[in-house]
Amino acid sequence: MERRRIDDCEPGPVPSPRPLDRFGFVKQERSSSPERVIKSKSTTEFEREERRVRKWRKMIGVGGSDWKHYVRRKPHVVKRRIRKGIPDCLRGLVWQLISGSRDLLLMNPGVYEQLVIYETSASELDIIRDISRTFPSHVFFQQRHGPGQRSLYNVLKAYSVYDRDVGYVQGMGFLAGLLLLYMSEEDAFWLMVALLKGAVHAPMEGLYQVGLPLVQQYLFQFDQLVREYLPKLGEHFTQEMINPSMYASQWFITVFSYSFPFHLALRIWDVFLFEGVKIVFKVGLALLKYCHDDLVKLPFEKLIHALRNFPEDAMDPDTAFEGMGNINKRSFEQMEIPWLSSS
């Protein structure tokens, strides 16, 4: 099996004729990327980052051996550190520990290879058609029939066989693609199983079943939250005949991994895997709140464009998370939105 791993805290350069950002995406011309901030880090900041990595290594133990014990003893410390962002060099391992996928893999030896090598899927042609549309600007997935595209195909095909009720739905590729940048095919497959089948949180498979029932439910609930927390904007949406399906469907289907800046998507995924789907609601509301004063002035066409193209300052992870502060647990409970009991 092809394997894509990030084992070192300072990954080496990836050969490419075009300049890449630190995540492996082709840099856009005239882009004011966060790379400029990263490159200008002082020695003190790098030392601080190294100390943070050491804390995380101590917290998770060798190969994750201490993780469950630490989470039980100090759940609030874990939550706070995850909100600040998991060190990139440890992200793949920590995601597997948080999601419960590591346990699934250990309980099912050989299952992934069986699905990939010996089973056939009714979705194979659909998967092949969509492969090149998944993170097309990332060096790992750019080569036609290259290792990245083969790994992506294998994971999606295996899942479509494993869960024939869901099969394959466009959008699942962004979940698998993001995971493959931080772990092996088999690890990515079992993390998808953990998410869709609900190893830790409420199962996500309803996002991809026929009719997308869970998407419809979440969009309805999101609309109600907008009207509760941002009533002026909610009224403006009504006047302009805007509903969440016009701009927020991909937020839930791909957990912000489609079209959002990758550094923001990663920080959201850190929290999402630990706290559950509530983070999608909260980040969405925080984005609307941040742009509220501009959005309430826009007519339909400009409003749709703005909702699909938030300004760069709104996309800063710390800004987005700060904007979540006044969204309380009771509103989610009243709407029966899944909420982790330790939150």
C-alpha positions as CSV (number, residue, x, y, z in Angstrom):
1,M,0.0,0.0,0.0
2,E,1.2,3.5,-0.7
3,R,1.9,5.4,2.5
4,R,2.0,9.1,3.2
5,R,3.4,10.0,6.6
6,I,4.4,13.1,8.4
7,D,6.8,11.8,11.1
8,D,9.1,14.8,11.8
9,C,8.2,18.2,13.2
10,E,10.1,19.9,10.4
11,P,9.1,18.0,7.2
12,G,11.6,18.2,4.4
13,P,10.9,20.0,1.1
14,V,8.8,18.4,-1.5
15,P,10.3,18.6,-5.0
16,S,8.2,20.7,-7.3
17,P,8.7,23.2,-10.1
18,R,6.4,25.6,-8.4
19,P,6.7,27.1,-4.9
20,L,4.7,25.3,-2.2
21,D,3.4,26.5,1.2
22,R,4.3,24.5,4.3
23,F,1.4,22.2,3.8
24,G,2.3,21.2,0.2
25,F,-0.2,23.4,-1.7
26,V,0.9,25.4,-4.7
27,K,1.2,29.0,-3.6
28,Q,-1.1,31.4,-5.2
29,E,0.3,34.5,-6.9
30,R,0.1,37.6,-4.9
31,S,-1.4,35.7,-2.0
32,S,-0.9,37.1,1.5
33,S,-0.3,33.7,3.0
34,P,0.2,33.0,6.7
35,E,3.6,31.7,5.5
36,R,5.0,35.2,5.9
37,V,4.3,35.1,9.6
38,I,5.7,31.6,9.9
39,K,8.9,32.4,8.2
40,S,9.5,35.5,10.3
41,K,9.3,33.6,13.6
42,S,12.0,34.5,16.0
43,T,14.2,32.1,17.8
44,T,12.2,32.6,20.9
45,E,9.0,31.6,19.1
46,F,10.6,28.4,17.7
47,E,11.8,27.5,21.2
48,R,8.2,28.0,22.5
49,E,6.9,25.8,19.7
50,E,9.5,23.1,20.6
51,R,8.4,23.3,24.3
52,R,4.8,22.9,23.1
53,V,5.7,19.7,21.1
54,R,7.5,18.3,24.2
55,K,4.4,18.8,26.3
56,W,2.2,17.1,23.7
57,R,4.7,14.1,23.5
58,K,4.6,13.8,27.2
59,M,0.8,14.0,27.2
60,I,0.3,11.2,24.6
61,G,3.2,8.9,25.6
62,V,5.0,6.6,23.2
63,G,2.7,5.7,20.3
64,G,-0.2,7.2,22.3
65,S,0.2,4.8,25.3
66,D,-0.6,7.6,27.9
67,W,-3.4,9.4,26.0
68,K,-6.6,7.8,27.5
69,H,-5.2,8.1,31.0
70,Y,-4.2,11.8,30.5
71,V,-7.7,12.6,29.1
72,R,-9.4,11.1,32.1
73,R,-7.2,12.9,34.5
74,K,-7.0,16.3,32.9
75,P,-9.8,16.7,30.3
76,H,-9.8,20.5,30.6
77,V,-6.1,20.7,29.9
78,V,-6.5,18.5,26.8
79,K,-9.4,20.6,25.6
80,R,-7.4,23.9,26.0
81,R,-4.4,22.5,24.2
82,I,-6.5,21.2,21.4
83,R,-8.2,24.6,21.0
84,K,-4.7,26.1,20.6
85,G,-3.9,23.7,17.9
86,I,-2.2,20.2,17.8
87,P,1.4,20.4,16.7
88,D,1.5,19.5,13.0
89,C,4.1,16.8,13.5
90,L,1.8,14.9,15.9
91,R,-1.5,15.7,14.3
92,G,-2.0,12.4,12.5
93,L,-1.4,10.3,15.6
94,V,-3.5,12.5,17.9
95,W,-6.4,12.5,15.4
96,Q,-6.4,8.7,15.5
97,L,-6.4,8.7,19.3
98,I,-9.1,11.3,19.7
99,S,-11.4,9.7,17.1
100,G,-11.1,6.1,18.4
101,S,-9.9,4.9,15.0
102,R,-6.7,3.5,16.4
103,D,-8.7,1.0,18.4
104,L,-10.8,0.1,15.4
105,L,-7.7,-0.6,13.4
106,L,-6.2,-2.9,16.1
107,M,-9.5,-4.8,16.4
108,N,-9.8,-5.4,12.6
109,P,-6.4,-6.6,11.3
110,G,-6.3,-7.3,7.5
111,V,-9.8,-5.9,6.9
112,Y,-8.7,-2.9,4.9
113,E,-6.5,-4.9,2.6
114,Q,-9.3,-7.3,2.0
115,L,-11.6,-4.5,1.0
116,V,-9.1,-2.9,-1.3
117,I,-7.7,-6.0,-3.0
118,Y,-10.5,-8.5,-3.2
119,E,-13.8,-6.5,-3.2
120,T,-15.5,-4.6,-5.9
121,S,-17.5,-1.4,-5.6
122,A,-20.5,-0.1,-7.5
123,S,-19.0,3.4,-7.0
124,E,-15.7,2.9,-8.6
125,L,-16.3,5.0,-11.7
126,D,-17.8,7.8,-9.6
127,I,-14.7,7.8,-7.4
128,I,-12.3,7.8,-10.4
129,R,-14.2,10.7,-11.9
130,D,-13.9,12.8,-8.8
131,I,-10.3,12.0,-7.8
132,S,-8.7,14.8,-9.7
133,R,-11.1,17.3,-8.1
134,T,-9.9,16.6,-4.6
135,F,-7.3,19.2,-3.4
136,P,-6.1,19.7,-7.0
137,S,-3.5,22.3,-5.9
138,H,-1.8,19.9,-3.5
139,V,1.4,18.3,-4.7
140,F,0.5,14.9,-3.3
141,F,-2.7,14.7,-5.4
142,Q,-1.7,16.5,-8.6
143,Q,-0.1,13.6,-10.5
144,R,-2.6,11.6,-12.5
145,H,-2.6,8.0,-11.3
146,G,0.2,9.1,-8.9
147,P,0.6,7.8,-5.3
148,G,-1.8,10.4,-3.9
149,Q,-4.6,9.7,-6.3
150,R,-4.1,5.9,-5.9
151,S,-4.3,6.2,-2.1
152,L,-7.3,8.4,-2.3
153,Y,-9.0,5.9,-4.6
154,N,-8.2,3.0,-2.4
155,V,-9.6,4.6,0.8
156,L,-12.8,5.8,-0.9
157,K,-13.3,2.4,-2.7
158,A,-12.7,0.5,0.6
159,Y,-15.3,2.6,2.5
160,S,-17.9,2.3,-0.3
161,V,-17.6,-1.5,0.1
162,Y,-17.4,-1.5,3.9
163,D,-20.6,0.6,4.2
164,R,-22.7,-0.1,1.1
165,D,-25.7,1.8,2.5
166,V,-23.6,5.0,2.2
167,G,-21.3,3.9,-0.7
168,Y,-19.6,6.9,-2.1
169,V,-20.9,10.5,-2.2
170,Q,-19.1,13.5,-3.7
171,G,-17.5,15.4,-0.8
172,M,-16.2,12.4,1.0
173,G,-13.0,12.7,-1.0
174,F,-12.1,15.9,0.9
175,L,-12.4,14.0,4.2
176,A,-10.2,11.2,2.9
177,G,-7.8,13.5,1.2
178,L,-7.2,15.6,4.3
179,L,-6.6,12.5,6.4
180,L,-4.1,11.0,3.9
181,L,-1.9,14.1,4.3
182,Y,-1.3,13.0,7.9
183,M,-1.6,9.2,8.0
184,S,-1.4,6.0,6.0
185,E,-4.3,4.7,3.8
186,E,-5.3,2.1,6.4
187,D,-5.3,4.7,9.2
188,A,-7.3,7.2,7.1
189,F,-9.9,4.5,6.3
190,W,-10.5,3.6,9.9
191,L,-10.7,7.2,10.9
192,M,-13.5,7.6,8.3
193,V,-15.2,4.6,9.8
194,A,-14.9,6.1,13.2
195,L,-16.4,9.4,12.1
196,L,-19.3,8.0,10.0
197,K,-20.2,5.1,12.3
198,G,-19.8,7.1,15.5
199,A,-16.9,5.6,17.4
200,V,-16.8,8.6,19.8
201,H,-19.4,11.2,18.7
202,A,-22.8,10.9,17.0
203,P,-22.4,9.1,13.6
204,M,-22.0,11.2,10.5
205,E,-23.2,8.7,7.9
206,G,-26.5,10.6,7.6
207,L,-24.5,13.4,5.9
208,Y,-24.0,11.0,2.9
209,Q,-27.0,8.8,2.8
210,V,-29.6,9.1,0.1
211,G,-31.3,12.5,0.5
212,L,-28.6,13.7,2.8
213,P,-30.9,13.6,5.8
214,L,-28.4,14.8,8.4
215,V,-27.4,17.7,6.2
216,Q,-31.0,18.9,6.0
217,Q,-31.4,18.6,9.7
218,Y,-28.2,20.5,10.5
219,L,-29.0,23.3,8.0
220,F,-32.4,23.7,9.6
221,Q,-30.9,23.9,13.0
222,F,-28.2,26.3,11.8
223,D,-30.9,28.6,10.4
224,Q,-32.6,28.6,13.8
225,L,-29.3,29.5,15.6
226,V,-28.7,32.3,13.1
227,R,-32.1,33.8,14.0
228,E,-31.4,33.4,17.7
229,Y,-27.9,34.8,17.9
230,L,-27.9,37.2,14.9
231,P,-31.6,38.2,14.5
232,K,-30.9,41.2,12.3
233,L,-28.9,39.1,9.9
234,G,-31.5,36.4,10.0
235,E,-34.2,38.9,9.1
236,H,-32.0,40.2,6.2
237,F,-31.6,36.6,5.0
238,T,-35.3,36.2,5.0
239,Q,-35.8,39.4,3.0
240,E,-33.2,38.4,0.4
241,M,-34.5,34.8,0.3
242,I,-31.2,33.3,1.5
243,N,-31.2,29.9,3.3
244,P,-28.2,28.0,4.7
245,S,-28.3,25.4,1.9
246,M,-27.0,28.1,-0.5
247,Y,-23.8,28.6,1.4
248,A,-23.3,26.2,4.4
249,S,-23.9,22.7,3.0
250,Q,-20.2,22.1,2.3
251,W,-19.4,23.3,5.8
252,F,-21.1,20.2,7.2
253,I,-20.4,17.7,4.4
254,T,-16.6,18.4,4.4
255,V,-16.2,20.0,7.8
256,F,-14.7,23.1,6.2
257,S,-12.1,21.1,4.3
258,Y,-13.5,22.3,1.0
259,S,-12.5,25.8,-0.2
260,F,-11.5,27.1,3.2
261,P,-7.8,28.0,4.0
262,F,-6.1,24.8,5.0
263,H,-4.6,26.2,8.2
264,L,-8.1,27.1,9.4
265,A,-9.5,23.7,8.3
266,L,-6.8,21.9,10.3
267,R,-7.5,23.9,13.5
268,I,-11.2,23.2,13.1
269,W,-10.6,19.5,12.6
270,D,-8.5,19.4,15.7
271,V,-11.4,20.6,17.7
272,F,-14.1,18.8,15.7
273,L,-12.6,15.4,16.4
274,F,-12.5,16.1,20.1
275,E,-15.7,18.1,20.7
276,G,-18.0,16.9,17.9
277,V,-20.1,18.6,15.2
278,K,-21.0,21.5,17.4
279,I,-17.7,23.1,16.2
280,V,-19.1,23.4,12.7
281,F,-22.1,25.3,13.9
282,K,-20.0,27.5,16.2
283,V,-17.4,28.4,13.6
284,G,-20.2,29.1,11.0
285,L,-21.9,31.4,13.5
286,A,-18.6,33.1,14.4
287,L,-17.9,33.8,10.7
288,L,-21.3,35.4,10.2
289,K,-21.0,37.4,13.4
290,Y,-17.5,38.7,12.3
291,C,-18.9,39.9,9.0
292,H,-22.3,40.8,10.3
293,D,-22.2,44.6,9.7
294,D,-21.2,44.1,6.0
295,L,-23.6,41.2,5.3
296,V,-26.7,43.0,6.4
297,K,-26.1,45.7,3.8
298,L,-25.7,43.5,0.8
299,P,-28.4,42.5,-1.8
300,F,-28.9,38.9,-2.9
301,E,-26.1,38.4,-5.5
302,K,-23.4,40.2,-3.5
303,L,-24.6,38.5,-0.3
304,I,-24.3,35.0,-1.8
305,H,-20.8,35.9,-3.1
306,A,-19.8,37.2,0.4
307,L,-21.1,34.1,2.1
308,R,-18.9,31.9,-0.1
309,N,-15.9,34.1,0.1
310,F,-15.2,35.3,3.6
311,P,-12.4,37.9,4.0
312,E,-9.0,36.7,5.0
313,D,-9.1,38.3,8.5
314,A,-12.3,36.3,9.3
315,M,-10.4,33.1,8.4
316,D,-7.9,33.4,11.1
317,P,-8.4,30.4,13.4
318,D,-7.9,32.4,16.7
319,T,-10.4,35.0,15.5
320,A,-12.9,32.4,14.6
321,F,-12.6,30.6,17.9
322,E,-12.8,33.8,19.9
323,G,-16.1,34.5,18.1
324,M,-17.6,31.3,19.5
325,G,-17.6,32.5,23.1
326,N,-21.2,33.6,23.5
327,I,-22.8,30.5,21.9
328,N,-24.1,28.5,24.8
329,K,-24.6,24.8,25.4
330,R,-28.4,25.2,26.1
331,S,-29.2,26.2,22.6
332,F,-27.6,23.1,21.2
333,E,-29.3,20.9,23.7
334,Q,-32.7,22.4,22.9
335,M,-32.2,21.5,19.2
336,E,-30.8,18.1,20.1
337,I,-27.5,18.9,18.4
338,P,-24.9,16.4,19.5
339,W,-22.7,17.8,22.3
340,L,-19.9,16.0,24.0
341,S,-20.7,15.6,27.7
342,S,-17.3,16.8,28.8
343,S,-17.6,20.2,27.1
